[in-house]
Every structure is written in C-alpha cells, then in structure tokens.
Amino acid sequence: MTRQLQPIDPDFYGGRKVVVTGGTGFLGARTASQLEASGAVVAAIGSKAFDLTEQVDVRRLYEQHEPSLVVHAAGAIGGIGANVANPGRFIYANALMGLLMLEEARLAGVEKFVLISTTCTYPNSAPLPMREESLWDGKPAGATGPYGIAKRMLHEASIGYESQYGIDSATLMLSNLYGPGDHFDEETSHVLAALVRRFVEAVANGAETVTNWGTGSPTREFLHVDDAARAIALAGSRHNDPAPVNVGTGIETSIKELAELIADAAGYTGAIEWDTSKPDGQARRYLDVEKARAFGFAAEVPLAEGIAETVAWYREHVAG
C-alpha cells in the first residue's frame, strides 16, 4: 500500500534531468518516484550500476546521464552492529562518495546538488528541540558517530563548493524514516520497522505477550518516507542555501506510544511488556523544523496513518 504522489513544481521539474544516487533504496526509490510524478527525467542510480567510491565510475555517471540536478542519497549504512564493526569503512566510503559526487558535479556543470544527511550528525548534548545552530557543539555521539562525522564534512564541502564554484546546493538532515518499502531485517532494521515485524508476527503466531527492550520512555521523531521525498523535491526546486536544514515532524513520540500504535494497527490485543534490564539509549530526541518551512515543507502524514500503511505493506510484501 502506497499513497499517490502529487506533482511538485512541474514548471521547474518538467523535462529536467535528475540523478538520484541510492535510487534503488528505501528513500531513493520513493524520491525518484516523487520527482518523476513532478515531470523530471530521473536516473535512479544503484550500487550495481556505479561504484561511487571510484572516480572513474562517478565521472561515467555524469557523462552518461548529463543531469542538471543531483540528489545524493547514497550511503554506506547499517545497524548498530555494522556501525560498531566498520567505523573506518563508514567514514571513508561516505566521505569519499560525497566528495567525488561534488567534484564531478562541478566539472560536469551541474546546476544544483542536494545532499541528504542525517540527525546522526548532532551531538548527544544538543539541547531540545535540536536546532541547526547546535550542530557543532560536540562530536557526533554513539555508534553512528563515524557516519555522522563524514556527513558533517560533506555539509562543509557543499558550503565550500557553492562559495568557490557557484554550485547551488541544499543539505537536508532527515529524522528517523519509516513507511512502505522500509527494511525489516531483524538484525539491521530501526525501531519502528522492528516493532512492526514483532507485532505482526505476534498476531500470526497467536502470542499473548510481546516484550520490548528498555522502559519505553525514550522519545524519538518519525518521518514518513513520502514526506521526506516531498521535502527533497521542494528543496531541489526552491531552496538555494547550502547550510544544513532539519527535515522532520518536530513531534516527539515515546517508544511506548509507538509500540501501542503499531500493536493497534497490527490488530494485536495481547500484553505489551518491557525488559528494563535492557538499555533505553538516549532519553529524548526531536527536531526544531522551522527552517524547512522557508522552502514550503511541513510534514503531512500522521504517524498512526503512516504506521497503518507500513503494517499493510509489510503483511503484503514481507510476511506473505
């Protein structure tokens, strides 16, 4: 189950050649669909077609597709375990991909570069709601720190390239994504997708109890993938400021509330318990999203509605 995407700025996108790296992934594929719905001629690039850590491949990408706008959504990413095991790899691959994409964009005369970043760039000490001005108040913390520092460097690279070479750019720091097409692997999925899998399986197996980690009290912010794709399209056509901007809902939801919403969408009526011997992680996390309003973005998909869509998609495409 996926919602119908509405055109965004068709006068701008109509016939425009756009490259979306990471275009076969969760966010990239939906972004490509949004841009196509807006009239763009989109090349959705996956890692099987081009290795973006190799300059010859990046140059070939630009020569082959001749884009006027690039959305760089590709990244070396993974769950907590992958981040802990591969800090060097995640710094190297993410920084190198971004730098090569920027440099070859300059050489190819690309008009606009949209960098997709993450709230993993924020330090744990950032006051709430997290504002762009506090981004450099400390190191990116936790297991995703290496990934976050690579993205921070690309923020600065985008600013530098616009200043020196005149490439218009936009940098979007997205909150936690979810929605149809998400990744539900037990080892690597994020909290919302993991809970969807857990409660749907509990219903299928007739389980009377579902036990989740921690106390359920920490808060997070969740952004539907369609809202994220719309934000990217809006930034591509309207936002010409390389300074990083938060993209999210600005709404914090406790993990307990999230579990109850997912249980309801899945039709689970048993008990929900919490294993308080397991860690909670950071206590609270949500964004100030005012700056995104400057280019016309505000999240539209209510969390309960988005969860219902995600549960339905999981049952149809994953659970069988």
C-alpha positions in Angstrom: 0.0 0.0 0.0 1.5 3.3 -1.1 -0.1 6.7 -1.4 -0.4 8.6 -4.7 2.3 11.2 -5.1 1.3 14.7 -6.2 3.4 16.8 -8.6 5.7 19.4 -7.1 6.7 22.4 -9.1 6.2 20.8 -12.5 7.3 24.0 -14.3 10.7 23.5 -12.7 11.0 19.7 -13.0 9.2 19.2 -16.3 11.8 17.5 -18.6 14.7 18.3 -16.2 17.3 15.5 -16.0 17.8 14.4 -12.4 20.2 11.8 -10.9 19.2 10.2 -7.6 22.0 8.2 -6.1 20.9 5.5 -3.8 17.9 5.5 -6.1 17.1 1.8 -5.7 17.0 2.1 -1.9 14.1 2.9 0.5 14.3 6.7 0.4 16.0 7.0 -3.0 13.3 5.0 -4.8 10.5 7.0 -3.3 12.3 10.2 -4.1 12.7 9.1 -7.7 9.0 8.4 -7.9 8.2 11.8 -6.5 10.4 13.6 -9.0 9.0 11.5 -11.9 5.5 12.5 -10.7 6.7 16.1 -11.0 7.8 15.7 -14.6 11.5 15.1 -14.2 13.5 12.6 -16.3 15.1 10.6 -13.5 18.0 8.2 -13.4 17.7 6.2 -10.2 21.3 5.0 -9.5 22.1 1.9 -7.5 25.4 0.5 -6.4 25.3 -2.3 -9.0 25.5 0.2 -11.8 28.1 2.6 -10.4 30.6 2.4 -7.6 30.6 5.9 -6.2 33.8 5.4 -4.3 35.6 5.1 -7.7 36.2 8.4 -9.5 36.1 6.8 -12.9 32.6 5.4 -12.2 31.3 8.8 -10.9 32.7 10.5 -14.0 31.0 7.9 -16.2 27.7 8.5 -14.3 27.8 12.2 -15.1 28.8 11.6 -18.7 26.1 9.0 -19.3 23.2 10.9 -17.7 24.1 14.6 -18.0 21.9 15.7 -15.1 21.2 19.4 -14.2 20.2 18.4 -10.7 21.7 15.7 -8.4 20.1 14.2 -5.3 22.9 12.4 -3.4 21.1 9.9 -1.1 23.5 7.0 -1.4 25.5 6.0 1.6 27.3 3.2 3.4 24.9 2.5 6.2 23.8 -0.3 8.6 22.5 -1.1 12.0 24.3 -0.5 15.3 26.4 -3.7 14.9 27.6 -2.7 11.5 28.5 0.8 12.7 30.5 -0.6 15.6 32.3 -3.1 13.4 33.1 -0.7 10.5 33.9 2.8 11.7 36.7 3.3 9.3 34.8 2.0 6.4 31.8 4.2 7.1 33.9 7.3 7.4 35.9 6.5 4.2 33.0 5.4 2.0 30.5 8.1 2.9 33.1 11.0 2.8 34.6 9.8 -0.5 31.3 9.2 -2.3 30.1 12.7 -1.4 33.3 14.4 -2.3 33.6 12.6 -5.7 29.9 13.4 -6.5 30.5 17.1 -5.7 33.8 17.4 -7.6 32.5 15.6 -10.7 29.3 17.7 -10.5 31.5 20.8 -10.6 33.4 19.5 -13.6 30.2 18.5 -15.4 28.5 21.9 -14.9 25.6 20.6 -12.7 23.3 23.4 -11.6 22.1 22.1 -8.3 23.3 19.5 -5.7 21.0 18.2 -2.9 22.9 16.4 -0.2 20.8 14.0 2.0 22.2 13.9 5.5 21.0 12.7 8.9 20.3 13.8 12.5 23.2 11.4 13.5 25.4 14.4 12.9 24.1 16.0 16.1 25.9 15.6 19.4 24.0 14.0 22.3 24.4 17.2 24.2 22.4 19.2 21.7 19.5 21.0 23.6 16.0 20.1 22.6 14.4 20.6 20.2 17.6 20.1 18.2 18.4 23.3 16.2 20.9 23.6 13.3 23.0 26.1 15.3 24.0 23.4 17.9 25.3 21.0 15.3 29.0 21.7 16.1 28.6 21.9 19.9 30.1 18.4 20.3 31.1 15.3 18.4 28.5 13.0 16.8 27.9 10.5 19.6 27.5 6.8 19.8 27.9 4.0 17.3 26.9 6.2 14.4 29.5 8.8 15.2 31.8 7.9 12.2 28.9 8.1 9.8 27.8 11.4 11.3 31.2 13.0 11.1 31.5 12.0 7.4 28.2 13.7 6.7 29.3 16.8 8.7 32.3 17.1 6.5 30.1 16.9 3.4 27.9 19.7 4.9 31.0 21.9 4.9 32.1 20.7 1.4 28.7 21.7 0.0 29.1 25.2 1.5 32.7 25.4 0.2 31.8 24.3 -3.4 28.9 26.8 -3.6 31.2 29.6 -2.3 34.1 28.9 -4.6 32.4 27.3 -7.7 28.9 28.6 -7.6 27.1 25.3 -7.5 23.7 25.8 -5.9 23.2 23.3 -3.1 20.9 22.2 -0.3 21.6 19.9 2.6 18.8 18.1 4.4 19.2 16.4 7.8 16.3 13.9 7.9 14.8 12.4 11.1 14.0 8.7 11.5 12.4 7.5 8.3 9.7 4.8 8.1 7.0 3.7 5.7 6.1 1.2 3.0 9.3 -0.3 1.5 11.3 0.0 4.7 13.9 -2.6 5.8 12.5 -5.1 8.3 15.6 -7.4 8.7 15.7 -8.4 12.4 19.4 -7.5 12.8 19.6 -4.2 10.9 16.1 -2.6 11.0 15.4 0.6 13.0 13.0 0.7 15.9 9.7 1.3 14.1 10.2 -1.4 11.4 11.5 -3.8 14.1 8.3 -3.3 16.1 6.1 -3.7 13.0 7.7 -7.1 12.4 7.4 -8.1 16.0 3.7 -7.3 16.4 2.7 -8.7 13.0 4.5 -11.9 13.8 2.9 -12.0 17.3 -0.6 -11.8 15.7 0.3 -14.5 13.2 1.6 -16.8 15.9 -1.1 -16.1 18.4 1.4 -14.8 21.0 -0.2 -13.5 24.2 2.8 -11.3 25.2 5.3 -9.1 23.3 8.4 -8.0 25.2 10.4 -4.9 24.1 13.7 -3.6 25.2 14.0 -0.9 27.8 11.3 1.1 29.6 9.5 2.5 26.6 10.1 6.0 27.9 12.7 7.4 25.4 11.3 9.6 22.7 12.1 9.8 19.0 10.8 11.6 15.9 9.4 9.6 12.9 9.1 11.0 9.3 7.1 9.1 6.7 9.2 8.4 3.6 6.7 10.2 1.4 7.1 13.4 3.4 10.9 13.0 3.1 10.6 12.6 -0.7 8.4 15.7 -0.9 10.9 17.7 1.2 13.7 16.7 -1.2 11.7 17.7 -4.2 10.8 21.1 -2.6 14.4 21.8 -1.7 15.6 20.9 -5.2 13.3 23.4 -6.8 13.1 26.2 -4.1 16.0 26.1 -1.6 19.3 27.5 -2.6 21.2 27.7 0.7 24.0 25.1 1.5 23.6 25.4 5.3 22.1 22.2 6.7 18.4 22.2 7.5 16.4 19.8 9.7 13.6 17.9 8.0 11.1 16.1 10.3 7.8 16.5 12.0 9.0 18.3 15.2 6.9 15.8 17.2 8.4 13.5 19.8 6.8 10.1 20.4 7.7 7.8 23.2 8.7 4.2 22.3 5.8 3.0 24.5 3.3 5.2 22.5 4.9 3.9 19.3 4.5 0.3 20.3 0.8 0.8 21.2 0.1 2.5 17.8 1.8 -0.4 16.0 0.0 -3.0 18.1 -3.3 -1.4 17.3 -2.5 -1.2 13.5 -1.5 -4.9 13.6 -4.6 -6.0 15.5 -2.5 -7.2 18.4 -4.6 -7.5 21.6 -2.2 -9.2 24.0 0.1 -7.8 26.7 3.0 -5.5 26.0 5.8 -5.8 28.4 9.2 -4.1 28.8 12.5 -5.7 29.7 14.0 -2.9 31.9 17.3 -4.8 32.1 18.0 -3.7 28.5 19.3 -0.2 27.7 17.0 2.7 26.7 19.5 4.7 24.7 19.3 8.5 24.5 16.4 9.8 26.6 14.8 12.3 24.2 15.4 13.3 20.6 13.4 15.5 18.3 14.0 18.5 15.9 13.2 22.1 15.5 11.8 22.1 12.0 11.1 25.8 11.4 13.8 26.5 8.8 12.3 23.9 6.4 9.2 26.0 6.3 11.1 28.6 4.3 11.0 26.4 1.2 7.5 25.2 1.8 7.9 22.0 3.7 5.8 20.7 6.6 5.2 17.1 7.3 1.7 15.9 6.4 1.4 12.2 7.1 0.0 11.5 10.6 2.0 8.8 12.4 -0.9 6.5 13.0 -1.9 6.6 9.4 1.7 6.0 8.2 2.0 3.1 10.6 -1.2 1.5 9.3 0.2 1.8 5.7 3.5 0.3 6.8 1.9 -2.6 8.6 -0.3 -3.3 5.5 2.7 -3.2 3.2 4.7 -5.5 5.4 1.9 -8.0 5.5 1.6 -8.0 1.7 5.2 -7.9 0.7 7.3 -9.4 3.5 5.1 -11.5 5.8 3.4 -13.1 2.9 
